[in-house]
């Protein structure tokens, strides 16, 4: 069992390594995103899609430190304030372009479904990633269609 700190937020999230990973890959957390989201001890994701899945998992677990560490310096905000009332329900990866272990850039299009105080919503985004010095970073993204309720 892991206890993940949320960085500047005082809430702690406990997640079982043997439980299904929040990213929806079908793998257990311990064999999937746990390798990357452990913030201080996390390894580098080998592909843009693996990084995107780990970032979704970080949102689901409240791991702001991982989000900041994997955000490219040119577009990274100084702080991330996670909405503790928003619960991430599931992720669907719709497509990937490049973003492999030998690429220098890639895109991942996904739908992330959440529930917040105003109800259920979804984020449908085309995210851009770059690989520098062997590590993938999130650069930015375009909303593909308007989010649902709760946004």
N, CA, C and O atoms as a GROMACS GRO file, in nm:
protein
  604
    1UNK      N    1   0.084  -0.118   0.000
    1UNK     CA    2   0.000   0.000   0.000
    1UNK      C    3   0.089   0.124   0.000
    1UNK      O    4   0.189   0.130   0.072
    2UNK      N    5   0.053   0.223  -0.081
    2UNK     CA    6   0.129   0.348  -0.090
    2UNK      C    7   0.048   0.462  -0.033
    2UNK      O    8  -0.074   0.467  -0.048
    3UNK      N    9   0.114   0.553   0.031
    3UNK     CA   10   0.052   0.679   0.072
    3UNK      C   11   0.122   0.786  -0.009
    3UNK      O   12   0.242   0.808   0.006
    4UNK      N   13   0.047   0.854  -0.094
    4UNK     CA   14   0.104   0.957  -0.180
    4UNK      C   15   0.071   1.094  -0.125
    4UNK      O   16  -0.044   1.125  -0.095
    5UNK      N   17   0.173   1.176  -0.112
    5UNK     CA   18   0.153   1.313  -0.067
    5UNK      C   19   0.105   1.397  -0.184
    5UNK      O   20   0.145   1.374  -0.298
    6UNK      N   21   0.021   1.493  -0.157
    6UNK     CA   22  -0.029   1.581  -0.262
    6UNK      C   23   0.053   1.708  -0.273
    6UNK      O   24   0.007   1.805  -0.333
    7UNK      N   25   0.172   1.709  -0.220
    7UNK     CA   26   0.256   1.828  -0.232
    7UNK      C   27   0.210   1.936  -0.137
    7UNK      O   28   0.213   1.919  -0.015
    8UNK      N   29   0.167   2.049  -0.193
    8UNK     CA   30   0.128   2.163  -0.110
    8UNK      C   31  -0.008   2.144  -0.045
    8UNK      O   32  -0.041   2.216   0.049
    9UNK      N   33  -0.087   2.048  -0.093
    9UNK     CA   34  -0.218   2.020  -0.035
    9UNK      C   35  -0.198   1.925   0.081
    9UNK      O   36  -0.113   1.836   0.074
   10UNK      N   37  -0.275   1.941   0.188
   10UNK     CA   38  -0.252   1.863   0.309
   10UNK      C   39  -0.323   1.728   0.310
   10UNK      O   40  -0.306   1.652   0.405
   11UNK      N   41  -0.399   1.696   0.208
   11UNK     CA   42  -0.471   1.568   0.202
   11UNK      C   43  -0.377   1.459   0.153
   11UNK      O   44  -0.295   1.482   0.064
   12UNK      N   45  -0.388   1.341   0.210
   12UNK     CA   46  -0.307   1.226   0.167
   12UNK      C   47  -0.400   1.125   0.101
   12UNK      O   48  -0.513   1.105   0.146
   13UNK      N   49  -0.353   1.062  -0.005
   13UNK     CA   50  -0.431   0.960  -0.074
   13UNK      C   51  -0.361   0.827  -0.059
   13UNK      O   52  -0.242   0.815  -0.087
   14UNK      N   53  -0.434   0.726  -0.015
   14UNK     CA   54  -0.381   0.592  -0.002
   14UNK      C   55  -0.430   0.509  -0.119
   14UNK      O   56  -0.548   0.512  -0.152
   15UNK      N   57  -0.337   0.436  -0.183
   15UNK     CA   58  -0.376   0.355  -0.297
   15UNK      C   59  -0.302   0.223  -0.291
   15UNK      O   60  -0.182   0.219  -0.266
   16UNK      N   61  -0.373   0.116  -0.314
   16UNK     CA   62  -0.319  -0.020  -0.306
   16UNK      C   63  -0.250  -0.057  -0.437
   16UNK      O   64  -0.309  -0.046  -0.544
   17UNK      N   65  -0.123  -0.100  -0.428
   17UNK     CA   66  -0.048  -0.142  -0.547
   17UNK      C   67  -0.117  -0.254  -0.623
   17UNK      O   68  -0.102  -0.265  -0.745
   18UNK      N   69  -0.194  -0.338  -0.554
   18UNK     CA   70  -0.260  -0.452  -0.618
   18UNK      C   71  -0.394  -0.413  -0.681
   18UNK      O   72  -0.452  -0.491  -0.757
   19UNK      N   73  -0.444  -0.293  -0.651
   19UNK     CA   74  -0.570  -0.246  -0.710
   19UNK      C   75  -0.549  -0.200  -0.854
   19UNK      O   76  -0.436  -0.173  -0.895
   20UNK      N   77  -0.657  -0.192  -0.929
   20UNK     CA   78  -0.649  -0.146  -1.068
   20UNK      C   79  -0.601  -0.002  -1.074
   20UNK      O   80  -0.640   0.080  -0.991
   21UNK      N   81  -0.517   0.027  -1.171
   21UNK     CA   82  -0.463   0.162  -1.186
   21UNK      C   83  -0.575   0.258  -1.227
   21UNK      O   84  -0.658   0.223  -1.311
   22UNK      N   85  -0.578   0.378  -1.170
   22UNK     CA   86  -0.680   0.476  -1.207
   22UNK      C   87  -0.681   0.511  -1.356
   22UNK      O   88  -0.783   0.554  -1.407
   23UNK      N   89  -0.568   0.493  -1.426
   23UNK     CA   90  -0.559   0.533  -1.566
   23UNK      C   91  -0.640   0.444  -1.660
   23UNK      O   92  -0.657   0.478  -1.777
   24UNK      N   93  -0.689   0.332  -1.611
   24UNK     CA   94  -0.773   0.245  -1.693
   24UNK      C   95  -0.699   0.153  -1.788
   24UNK      O   96  -0.759   0.099  -1.881
   25UNK      N   97  -0.570   0.135  -1.766
   25UNK     CA   98  -0.492   0.048  -1.855
   25UNK      C   99  -0.529  -0.100  -1.840
   25UNK      O  100  -0.503  -0.180  -1.929
   26UNK      N  101  -0.590  -0.134  -1.726
   26UNK     CA  102  -0.619  -0.274  -1.697
   26UNK      C  103  -0.514  -0.339  -1.609
   26UNK      O  104  -0.535  -0.448  -1.557
   27UNK      N  105  -0.400  -0.272  -1.592
   27UNK     CA  106  -0.292  -0.321  -1.507
   27UNK      C  107  -0.319  -0.281  -1.362
   27UNK      O  108  -0.404  -0.196  -1.334
   28UNK      N  109  -0.246  -0.343  -1.272
   28UNK     CA  110  -0.252  -0.299  -1.133
   28UNK      C  111  -0.174  -0.168  -1.120
   28UNK      O  112  -0.086  -0.139  -1.201
   29UNK      N  113  -0.206  -0.091  -1.018
   29UNK     CA  114  -0.138   0.035  -0.994
   29UNK      C  115   0.013   0.013  -0.980
   29UNK      O  116   0.093   0.089  -1.035
   30UNK      N  117   0.051  -0.091  -0.905
   30UNK     CA  118   0.192  -0.119  -0.882
   30UNK      C  119   0.270  -0.149  -1.009
   30UNK      O  120   0.389  -0.118  -1.017
   31UNK      N  121   0.205  -0.209  -1.108
   31UNK     CA  122   0.272  -0.242  -1.234
   31UNK      C  123   0.252  -0.136  -1.342
   31UNK      O  124   0.307  -0.147  -1.451
   32UNK      N  125   0.175  -0.034  -1.311
   32UNK     CA  126   0.143   0.068  -1.411
   32UNK      C  127   0.196   0.204  -1.366
   32UNK      O  128   0.318   0.224  -1.364
   33UNK      N  129   0.111   0.295  -1.331
   33UNK     CA  130   0.150   0.434  -1.305
   33UNK      C  131   0.228   0.456  -1.177
   33UNK      O  132   0.294   0.559  -1.162
   34UNK      N  133   0.224   0.362  -1.082
   34UNK     CA  134   0.299   0.380  -0.958
   34UNK      C  135   0.447   0.400  -0.987
   34UNK      O  136   0.516   0.468  -0.911
   35UNK      N  137   0.496   0.342  -1.095
   35UNK     CA  138   0.638   0.357  -1.132
   35UNK      C  139   0.675   0.501  -1.162
   35UNK      O  140   0.791   0.539  -1.151
   36UNK      N  141   0.575   0.582  -1.199
   36UNK     CA  142   0.601   0.719  -1.243
   36UNK      C  143   0.551   0.824  -1.145
   36UNK      O  144   0.613   0.930  -1.135
   37UNK      N  145   0.442   0.800  -1.075
   37UNK     CA  146   0.381   0.904  -0.992
   37UNK      C  147   0.434   0.914  -0.850
   37UNK      O  148   0.387   0.997  -0.774
   38UNK      N  149   0.528   0.834  -0.815
   38UNK     CA  150   0.580   0.838  -0.678
   38UNK      C  151   0.661   0.965  -0.655
   38UNK      O  152   0.742   0.971  -0.562
   39UNK      N  153   0.640   1.065  -0.738
   39UNK     CA  154   0.704   1.197  -0.731
   39UNK      C  155   0.854   1.190  -0.708
   39UNK      O  156   0.930   1.184  -0.805
   40UNK      N  157   0.899   1.191  -0.586
   40UNK     CA  158   1.043   1.196  -0.560
   40UNK      C  159   1.115   1.072  -0.610
   40UNK      O  160   1.231   1.080  -0.650
   41UNK      N  161   1.048   0.957  -0.610
   41UNK     CA  162   1.113   0.833  -0.652
   41UNK      C  163   1.065   0.784  -0.788
   41UNK      O  164   1.110   0.680  -0.836
   42UNK      N  165   0.973   0.857  -0.851
   42UNK     CA  166   0.916   0.813  -0.977
   42UNK      C  167   1.018   0.813  -1.090
   42UNK      O  168   1.104   0.900  -1.097
   43UNK      N  169   1.006   0.713  -1.178
   43UNK     CA  170   1.093   0.705  -1.294
   43UNK      C  171   1.035   0.780  -1.412
   43UNK      O  172   0.923   0.833  -1.404
   44UNK      N  173   1.109   0.785  -1.518
   44UNK     CA  174   1.065   0.854  -1.639
   44UNK      C  175   0.973   0.763  -1.720
   44UNK      O  176   1.005   0.647  -1.745
   45UNK      N  177   0.860   0.816  -1.761
   45UNK     CA  178   0.767   0.742  -1.846
   45UNK      C  179   0.833   0.722  -1.982
   45UNK      O  180   0.893   0.815  -2.035
   46UNK      N  181   0.822   0.601  -2.041
   46UNK     CA  182   0.892   0.572  -2.167
   46UNK      C  183   0.825   0.631  -2.292
   46UNK      O  184   0.890   0.644  -2.396
   47UNK      N  185   0.697   0.666  -2.282
   47UNK     CA  186   0.625   0.718  -2.398
   47UNK      C  187   0.537   0.836  -2.354
   47UNK      O  188   0.512   0.856  -2.235
   48UNK      N  189   0.491   0.912  -2.452
   48UNK     CA  190   0.400   1.023  -2.423
   48UNK      C  191   0.269   0.970  -2.363
   48UNK      O  192   0.215   1.030  -2.271
   49UNK      N  193   0.220   0.858  -2.415
   49UNK     CA  194   0.096   0.802  -2.361
   49UNK      C  195   0.113   0.758  -2.216
   49UNK      O  196   0.025   0.780  -2.133
   50UNK      N  197   0.225   0.695  -2.184
   50UNK     CA  198   0.250   0.653  -2.046
   50UNK      C  199   0.257   0.775  -1.954
   50UNK      O  200   0.207   0.770  -1.841
   51UNK      N  201   0.318   0.884  -2.001
   51UNK     CA  202   0.322   1.005  -1.920
   51UNK      C  203   0.182   1.063  -1.903
   51UNK      O  204   0.145   1.104  -1.793
   52UNK      N  205   0.104   1.066  -2.011
   52UNK     CA  206  -0.032   1.119  -2.001
   52UNK      C  207  -0.115   1.037  -1.903
   52UNK      O  208  -0.189   1.094  -1.824
   53UNK      N  209  -0.103   0.904  -1.908
   53UNK     CA  210  -0.175   0.819  -1.813
   53UNK      C  211  -0.130   0.845  -1.670
   53UNK      O  212  -0.213   0.848  -1.579
   54UNK      N  213  -0.001   0.865  -1.649
   54UNK     CA  214   0.048   0.892  -1.514
   54UNK      C  215   0.000   1.027  -1.465
   54UNK      O  216  -0.025   1.044  -1.345
   55UNK      N  217  -0.014   1.124  -1.555
   55UNK     CA  218  -0.065   1.255  -1.515
   55UNK      C  219  -0.213   1.247  -1.479
   55UNK      O  220  -0.258   1.311  -1.384
   56UNK      N  221  -0.291   1.167  -1.554
   56UNK     CA  222  -0.431   1.144  -1.516
   56UNK      C  223  -0.437   1.082  -1.377
   56UNK      O  224  -0.515   1.124  -1.292
   57UNK      N  225  -0.353   0.981  -1.355
   57UNK     CA  226  -0.348   0.914  -1.225
   57UNK      C  227  -0.310   1.014  -1.115
   57UNK      O  228  -0.365   1.009  -1.005
   58UNK      N  229  -0.218   1.103  -1.145
   58UNK     CA  230  -0.179   1.205  -1.047
   58UNK      C  231  -0.297   1.296  -1.013
   58UNK      O  232  -0.315   1.333  -0.897
   59UNK      N  233  -0.377   1.332  -1.113
   59UNK     CA  234  -0.498   1.409  -1.084
   59UNK      C  235  -0.592   1.328  -0.995
   59UNK      O  236  -0.647   1.381  -0.898
   60UNK      N  237  -0.609   1.200  -1.027
   60UNK     CA  238  -0.700   1.114  -0.951
   60UNK      C  239  -0.654   1.098  -0.806
   60UNK      O  240  -0.737   1.088  -0.716
   61UNK      N  241  -0.523   1.094  -0.784
   61UNK     CA  242  -0.468   1.073  -0.651
   61UNK      C  243  -0.435   1.203  -0.578
   61UNK      O  244  -0.403   1.202  -0.459
   62UNK      N  245  -0.443   1.314  -0.649
   62UNK     CA  246  -0.411   1.443  -0.587
   62UNK      C  247  -0.262   1.467  -0.575
   62UNK      O  248  -0.218   1.536  -0.482
   63UNK      N  249  -0.182   1.413  -0.666
   63UNK     CA  250  -0.036   1.426  -0.661
   63UNK      C  251   0.009   1.546  -0.745
   63UNK      O  252   0.053   1.530  -0.859
   64UNK      N  253  -0.003   1.667  -0.688
   64UNK     CA  254   0.035   1.789  -0.759
   64UNK      C  255   0.183   1.793  -0.792
   64UNK      O  256   0.223   1.851  -0.893
   65UNK      N  257   0.265   1.733  -0.708
   65UNK     CA  258   0.410   1.733  -0.731
   65UNK      C  259   0.444   1.664  -0.863
   65UNK      O  260   0.526   1.713  -0.939
   66UNK      N  261   0.381   1.549  -0.890
   66UNK     CA  262   0.407   1.478  -1.017
   66UNK      C  263   0.363   1.563  -1.135
   66UNK      O  264   0.432   1.568  -1.237
   67UNK      N  265   0.250   1.630  -1.123
   67UNK     CA  266   0.201   1.715  -1.232
   67UNK      C  267   0.301   1.825  -1.264
   67UNK      O  268   0.331   1.852  -1.380
   68UNK      N  269   0.354   1.890  -1.160
   68UNK     CA  270   0.452   1.996  -1.183
   68UNK      C  271   0.583   1.942  -1.240
   68UNK      O  272   0.641   2.002  -1.330
   69UNK      N  273   0.629   1.829  -1.188
   69UNK     CA  274   0.755   1.771  -1.234
   69UNK      C  275   0.751   1.729  -1.380
   69UNK      O  276   0.854   1.729  -1.447
   70UNK      N  277   0.634   1.694  -1.430
   70UNK     CA  278   0.622   1.644  -1.566
   70UNK      C  279   0.568   1.749  -1.663
   70UNK      O  280   0.538   1.718  -1.778
   71UNK      N  281   0.556   1.873  -1.618
   71UNK     CA  282   0.508   1.983  -1.701
   71UNK      C  283   0.630   2.056  -1.755
   71UNK      O  284   0.720   2.090  -1.677
   72UNK      N  285   0.636   2.081  -1.884
   72UNK     CA  286   0.750   2.147  -1.946
   72UNK      C  287   0.772   2.286  -1.886
   72UNK      O  288   0.676   2.360  -1.863
   73UNK      N  289   0.896   2.321  -1.862
   73UNK     CA  290   0.930   2.449  -1.799
   73UNK      C  291   0.872   2.570  -1.872
   73UNK      O  292   0.841   2.671  -1.809
   74UNK      N  293   0.858   2.562  -2.003
   74UNK     CA  294   0.811   2.678  -2.080
   74UNK      C  295   0.662   2.707  -2.062
   74UNK      O  296   0.617   2.817  -2.093
   75UNK      N  297   0.586   2.609  -2.014
   75UNK     CA  298   0.441   2.628  -1.999
   75UNK      C  299   0.390   2.596  -1.859
   75UNK      O  300   0.271   2.612  -1.831
   76UNK      N  301   0.477   2.551  -1.771
   76UNK     CA  302   0.438   2.508  -1.636
   76UNK      C  303   0.394   2.626  -1.550
   76UNK      O  304   0.463   2.729  -1.545
   77UNK      N  305   0.280   2.612  -1.483
   77UNK     CA  306   0.239   2.718  -1.389
   77UNK      C  307   0.325   2.710  -1.263
   77UNK      O  308   0.385   2.606  -1.235
   78UNK      N  309   0.331   2.818  -1.186
   78UNK     CA  310   0.413   2.815  -1.064
   78UNK      C  311   0.358   2.720  -0.957
   78UNK      O  312   0.436   2.661  -0.882
   79UNK      N  313   0.227   2.706  -0.950
   79UNK     CA  314   0.163   2.614  -0.855
   79UNK      C  315   0.041   2.552  -0.921
   79UNK      O  316  -0.013   2.605  -1.018
   80UNK      N  317  -0.001   2.439  -0.868
   80UNK     CA  318  -0.124   2.374  -0.914
   80UNK      C  319  -0.215   2.360  -0.793
   80UNK      O  320  -0.178   2.298  -0.693
   81UNK      N  321  -0.332   2.416  -0.803
   81UNK     CA  322  -0.433   2.401  -0.698
   81UNK      C  323  -0.535   2.299  -0.745
   81UNK      O  324  -0.620   2.328  -0.829
   82UNK      N  325  -0.527   2.179  -0.690
   82UNK     CA  326  -0.620   2.073  -0.728
   82UNK      C  327  -0.752   2.092  -0.656
   82UNK      O  328  -0.756   2.129  -0.539
   83UNK      N  329  -0.860   2.066  -0.727
   83UNK     CA  330  -0.994   2.074  -0.669
   83UNK      C  331  -1.020   1.943  -0.595
   83UNK      O  332  -1.043   1.839  -0.657
   84UNK      N  333  -1.018   1.948  -0.463
   84UNK     CA  334  -1.033   1.827  -0.382
   84UNK      C  335  -1.175   1.771  -0.386
   84UNK      O  336  -1.198   1.658  -0.344
   85UNK      N  337  -1.270   1.849  -0.437
   85UNK     CA  338  -1.408   1.801  -0.449
   85UNK      C  339  -1.433   1.734  -0.584
   85UNK      O  340  -1.539   1.676  -0.606
   86UNK      N  341  -1.336   1.741  -0.673
   86UNK     CA  342  -1.351   1.679  -0.805
   86UNK      C  343  -1.289   1.540  -0.801
   86UNK      O  344  -1.174   1.523  -0.761
   87UNK      N  345  -1.367   1.441  -0.841
   87UNK     CA  346  -1.321   1.301  -0.841
   87UNK      C  347  -1.310   1.254  -0.985
   87UNK      O  348  -1.407   1.262  -1.061
   88UNK      N  349  -1.194   1.205  -1.023
   88UNK     CA  350  -1.171   1.156  -1.159
   88UNK      C  351  -1.219   1.012  -1.167
   88UNK      O  352  -1.176   0.927  -1.089
   89UNK      N  353  -1.309   0.984  -1.263
   89UNK     CA  354  -1.377   0.855  -1.270
   89UNK      C  355  -1.313   0.757  -1.367
   89UNK      O  356  -1.291   0.641  -1.331
   90UNK      N  357  -1.284   0.802  -1.489
   90UNK     CA  358  -1.216   0.712  -1.583
   90UNK      C  359  -1.157   0.788  -1.700
   90UNK      O  360  -1.193   0.902  -1.727
   91UNK      N  361  -1.065   0.720  -1.767
   91UNK     CA  362  -0.989   0.777  -1.877
   91UNK      C  363  -1.002   0.688  -1.999
   91UNK      O  364  -0.995   0.566  -1.989
   92UNK      N  365  -1.022   0.750  -2.115
   92UNK     CA  366  -1.020   0.679  -2.242
   92UNK      C  367  -0.919   0.748  -2.333
   92UNK      O  368  -0.932   0.867  -2.361
   93UNK      N  369  -0.819   0.675  -2.378
   93UNK     CA  370  -0.723   0.729  -2.474
   93UNK      C  371  -0.781   0.702  -2.613
   93UNK      O  372  -0.802   0.587  -2.650
   94UNK      N  373  -0.806   0.809  -2.688
   94UNK     CA  374  -0.866   0.796  -2.820
   94UNK      C  375  -0.764   0.775  -2.930
   94UNK      O  376  -0.787   0.696  -3.021
   95UNK      N  377  -0.650   0.844  -2.922
   95UNK     CA  378  -0.547   0.827  -3.024
   95UNK      C  379  -0.414   0.882  -2.976
   95UNK      O  380  -0.407   0.963  -2.884
   96UNK      N  381  -0.308   0.835  -3.041
   96UNK     CA  382  -0.173   0.882  -3.014
   96UNK      C  383  -0.105   0.904  -3.149
   96UNK      O  384  -0.129   0.830  -3.244
   97UNK      N  385  -0.020   1.005  -3.156
   97UNK     CA  386   0.060   1.029  -3.275
   97UNK      C  387   0.204   1.048  -3.229
   97UNK      O  388   0.233   1.136  -3.148
   98UNK      N  389   0.292   0.966  -3.281
   98UNK     CA  390   0.432   0.964  -3.239
   98UNK      C  391   0.436   0.944  -3.087
   98UNK      O  392   0.351   0.873  -3.033
   99UNK      N  393   0.532   1.005  -3.019
   99UNK     CA  394   0.538   0.992  -2.873
   99UNK      C  395   0.599   0.862  -2.824
   99UNK      O  396   0.584   0.827  -2.707
  100UNK      N  397   0.669   0.790  -2.912
  100UNK     CA  398   0.732   0.665  -2.872
  100UNK      C  399   0.866   0.688  -2.806
  100UNK      O  400   0.909   0.802  -2.790
  101UNK      N  401   0.932   0.581  -2.766
  101UNK     CA  402   1.057   0.593  -2.691
  101UNK      C  403   1.171   0.660  -2.769
  101UNK      O  404   1.268   0.705  -2.709
  102UNK      N  405   1.160   0.666  -2.902
  102UNK     CA  406   1.266   0.727  -2.982
  102UNK      C  407   1.222   0.856  -3.050
  102UNK      O  408   1.298   0.914  -3.128
  103UNK      N  409   1.101   0.901  -3.021
  103UNK     CA  410   1.050   1.026  -3.078
  103UNK      C  411   1.088   1.144  -2.988
  103UNK      O  412   1.120   1.126  -2.871
  104UNK      N  413   1.085   1.263  -3.044
  104UNK     CA  414   1.112   1.383  -2.965
  104UNK      C  415   0.985   1.461  -2.934
  104UNK      O  416   0.988   1.555  -2.855
  105UNK      N  417   0.873   1.423  -2.996
  105UNK     CA  418   0.745   1.489  -2.970
  105UNK      C  419   0.634   1.390  -2.996
  105UNK      O  420   0.653   1.288  -3.062
  106UNK      N  421   0.517   1.421  -2.944
  106UNK     CA  422   0.401   1.335  -2.967
  106UNK      C  423   0.275   1.401  -2.915
  106UNK      O  424   0.280   1.498  -2.840
  107UNK      N  425   0.162   1.346  -2.957
  107UNK     CA  426   0.033   1.394  -2.909
  107UNK      C  427  -0.050   1.276  -2.860
  107UNK      O  428  -0.034   1.164  -2.908
  108UNK      N  429  -0.136   1.303  -2.764
  108UNK     CA  430  -0.230   1.204  -2.712
  108UNK      C  431  -0.365   1.272  -2.701
  108UNK      O  432  -0.379   1.376  -2.636
  109UNK      N  433  -0.466   1.211  -2.764
  109UNK     CA  434  -0.602   1.261  -2.751
  109UNK      C  435  -0.677   1.170  -2.655
  109UNK      O  436  -0.673   1.048  -2.668
  110UNK      N  437  -0.746   1.231  -2.557
  110UNK     CA  438  -0.811   1.151  -2.454
  110UNK      C  439  -0.940   1.217  -2.408
  110UNK      O  440  -0.966   1.334  -2.434
  111UNK      N  441  -1.019   1.136  -2.337
  111UNK     CA  442  -1.137   1.185  -2.266
  111UNK      C  443  -1.122   1.143  -2.120
  111UNK      O  444  -1.107   1.024  -2.091
  112UNK      N  445  -1.126   1.240  -2.030
  112UNK     CA  446  -1.119   1.214  -1.886
  112UNK      C  447  -1.254   1.253  -1.826
  112UNK      O  448  -1.297   1.368  -1.837
  113UNK      N  449  -1.318   1.157  -1.761
  113UNK     CA  450  -1.450   1.181  -1.701
  113UNK      C  451  -1.433   1.203  -1.552
  113UNK      O  452  -1.357   1.133  -1.485
  114UNK      N  453  -1.505   1.303  -1.500
  114UNK     CA  454  -1.495   1.337  -1.359
  114UNK      C  455  -1.632   1.370  -1.303
  114UNK      O  456  -1.729   1.391  -1.376
  115UNK      N  457  -1.638   1.375  -1.170
  115UNK     CA  458  -1.759   1.420  -1.100
  115UNK      C  459  -1.714   1.526  -1.000
  115UNK      O  460  -1.621   1.506  -0.922
  116UNK      N  461  -1.782   1.640  -1.006
  116UNK     CA  462  -1.753   1.750  -0.916
  116UNK      C  463  -1.879   1.794  -0.844
  116UNK      O  464  -1.983   1.728  -0.855
  117UNK      N  465  -1.872   1.903  -0.772
  117UNK     CA  466  -1.989   1.952  -0.698
  117UNK      C  467  -2.109   1.981  -0.788
  117UNK      O  468  -2.224   1.972  -0.744
  118UNK      N  469  -2.083   2.017  -0.913
  118UNK     CA  470  -2.192   2.048  -1.006
  118UNK      C  471  -2.236   1.929  -1.090
  118UNK      O  472  -2.319   1.944  -1.180
  119UNK      N  473  -2.182   1.812  -1.063
  119UNK     CA  474  -2.221   1.692  -1.137
  119UNK      C  475  -2.108   1.637  -1.221
  119UNK      O  476  -1.991   1.671  -1.203
  120UNK      N  477  -2.145   1.551  -1.313
  120UNK     CA  478  -2.050   1.479  -1.398
  120UNK      C  479  -2.008   1.566  -1.515
  120UNK      O  480  -2.088   1.644  -1.568
  121UNK      N  481  -1.882   1.553  -1.555
  121UNK     CA  482  -1.830   1.626  -1.670
  121UNK      C  483  -1.720   1.546  -1.737
  121UNK      O  484  -1.679   1.441  -1.688
  122UNK      N  485  -1.673   1.597  -1.849
  122UNK     CA  486  -1.561   1.532  -1.915
  122UNK      C  487  -1.471   1.635  -1.980
  122UNK      O  488  -1.515   1.741  -2.025
  123UNK      N  489  -1.344   1.601  -1.983
  123UNK     CA  490  -1.244   1.682  -2.050
  123UNK      C  491  -1.197   1.601  -2.169
  123UNK      O  492  -1.144   1.491  -2.153
  124UNK      N  493  -1.216   1.655  -2.289
  124UNK     CA  494  -1.172   1.590  -2.413
  124UNK      C  495  -1.061   1.678  -2.468
  124UNK      O  496  -1.086   1.790  -2.514
  125UNK      N  497  -0.936   1.628  -2.464
  125UNK     CA  498  -0.820   1.712  -2.496
  125UNK      C  499  -0.725   1.642  -2.590
  125UNK      O  500  -0.710   1.520  -2.587
  126UNK      N  501  -0.660   1.722  -2.675
  126UNK     CA  502  -0.546   1.677  -2.755
  126UNK      C  503  -0.424   1.740  -2.690
  126UNK      O  504  -0.402   1.861  -2.701
  127UNK      N  505  -0.344   1.658  -2.622
  127UNK     CA  506  -0.228   1.706  -2.546
  127UNK      C  507  -0.100   1.690  -2.627
  127UNK      O  508  -0.084   1.594  -2.702
  128UNK      N  509  -0.009   1.787  -2.610
  128UNK     CA  510   0.120   1.783  -2.677
  128UNK      C  511   0.230   1.756  -2.575
  128UNK      O  512   0.229   1.809  -2.464
  129UNK      N  513   0.325   1.670  -2.615
  129UNK     CA  514   0.435   1.630  -2.530
  129UNK      C  515   0.566   1.642  -2.605
  129UNK      O  516   0.570   1.629  -2.728
  130UNK      N  517   0.675   1.667  -2.532
  130UNK     CA  518   0.809   1.666  -2.590
  130UNK      C  519   0.898   1.580  -2.502
  130UNK      O  520   0.876   1.565  -2.382
  131UNK      N  521   1.001   1.523  -2.565
  131UNK     CA  522   1.099   1.443  -2.491
  131UNK      C  523   1.232   1.516  -2.494
  131UNK      O  524   1.285   1.546  -2.602
  132UNK      N  525   1.284   1.545  -2.377
  132UNK     CA  526   1.413   1.613  -2.363
  132UNK      C  527   1.498   1.538  -2.261
  132UNK      O  528   1.451   1.504  -2.153
  133UNK      N  529   1.622   1.514  -2.298
  133UNK     CA  530   1.716   1.443  -2.209
  133UNK      C  531   1.657   1.313  -2.157
  133UNK      O  532   1.676   1.277  -2.041
  134UNK      N  533   1.586   1.241  -2.244
  134UNK     CA  534   1.532   1.111  -2.210
  134UNK      C  535   1.404   1.112  -2.128
  134UNK      O  536   1.356   1.006  -2.088
  135UNK      N  537   1.346   1.230  -2.103
  135UNK     CA  538   1.222   1.240  -2.024
  135UNK      C  539   1.114   1.308  -2.106
  135UNK      O  540   1.140   1.404  -2.178
  136UNK      N  541   0.992   1.257  -2.092
  136UNK     CA  542   0.876   1.317  -2.156
  136UNK      C  543   0.817   1.425  -2.065
  136UNK      O  544   0.816   1.411  -1.943
  137UNK      N  545   0.769   1.532  -2.128
  137UNK     CA  546   0.704   1.642  -2.056
  137UNK      C  547   0.576   1.682  -2.127
  137UNK      O  548   0.569   1.683  -2.250
  138UNK      N  549   0.475   1.714  -2.049
  138UNK     CA  550   0.351   1.771  -2.102
  138UNK      C  551   0.380   1.917  -2.136
  138UNK      O  552   0.437   1.990  -2.055
  139UNK      N  553   0.341   1.960  -2.257
  139UNK     CA  554   0.361   2.099  -2.298
  139UNK      C  555   0.231   2.177  -2.283
  139UNK      O  556   0.225   2.275  -2.208
  140UNK      N  557   0.128   2.134  -2.354
  140UNK     CA  558  -0.002   2.200  -2.346
  140UNK      C  559  -0.105   2.114  -2.418
  140UNK      O  560  -0.073   2.006  -2.467
  141UNK      N  561  -0.227   2.163  -2.424
  141UNK     CA  562  -0.332   2.086  -2.490
  141UNK      C  563  -0.443   2.176  -2.538
  141UNK      O  564  -0.461   2.288  -2.491
  142UNK      N  565  -0.517   2.124  -2.635
  142UNK     CA  566  -0.634   2.192  -2.688
  142UNK      C  567  -0.758   2.112  -2.652
  142UNK      O  568  -0.761   1.990  -2.672
  143UNK      N  569  -0.860   2.180  -2.600
  143UNK     CA  570  -0.986   2.113  -2.573
  143UNK      C  571  -1.049   2.082  -2.707
  143UNK      O  572  -1.066   2.170  -2.791
  144UNK      N  573  -1.085   1.954  -2.728
  144UNK     CA  574  -1.139   1.909  -2.856
  144UNK      C  575  -1.286   1.944  -2.867
  144UNK      O  576  -1.332   1.984  -2.973
  145UNK      N  577  -1.358   1.929  -2.759
  145UNK     CA  578  -1.499   1.973  -2.756
  145UNK      C  579  -1.528   2.024  -2.616
  145UNK      O  580  -1.454   1.997  -2.522
  146UNK      N  581  -1.634   2.096  -2.605
  146UNK     CA  582  -1.668   2.157  -2.476
  146UNK      C  583  -1.684   2.051  -2.368
  146UNK      O  584  -1.743   1.946  -2.391
  147UNK      N  585  -1.630   2.080  -2.248
  147UNK     CA  586  -1.650   1.988  -2.136
  147UNK      C  587  -1.798   1.976  -2.103
  147UNK      O  588  -1.879   2.064  -2.133
  148UNK      N  589  -1.831   1.864  -2.040
  148UNK     CA  590  -1.970   1.841  -1.999
  148UNK      C  591  -2.003   1.920  -1.875
  148UNK      O  592  -1.930   2.012  -1.836
  149UNK      N  593  -2.113   1.884  -1.812
  149UNK     CA  594  -2.155   1.950  -1.688
  149UNK      C  595  -2.045   1.942  -1.584
  149UNK      O  596  -1.959   1.854  -1.589
  150UNK      N  597  -2.049   2.032  -1.490
  150UNK     CA  598  -1.954   2.027  -1.379
  150UNK      C  599  -1.827   2.101  -1.405
  150UNK      O  600  -1.735   2.095  -1.324
  151UNK      N  601  -1.819   2.170  -1.513
  151UNK     CA  602  -1.696   2.241  -1.548
  151UNK      C  603  -1.715   2.388  -1.536
  151UNK      O  604  -1.622   2.465  -1.561
   0.00000   0.00000   0.00000
